[in-house]
Amino acid sequence: MIKSFLAGAIAGGAAMWIWGDRIRNTIDQATSGVRTRAAEQLHGVADTLQSVADTVDQGLTGSPQQRAS
């Protein structure tokens, strides 16, 4: 069992050494759209949370708070 693990680790290391750049480029191309959509969604969530925080501040103080930029 240890021999199989070591053989797999050596084969995986050799594959990454030989084809590592090609593998990384393929993965980056395949996931770039996913990362972009996730970033856009997180930005939208942040805007929504800021709006909720502003609304809560207005409700507690009775006047709008100015955000520090």
PyMOL commands that set and color helices and strands:
alter all, ss='L'
color gray80, all
select helices_A, chain A and resi 2-61
alter helices_A, ss='H'
color red, helices_A
deselect
rebuild
show_as cartoon
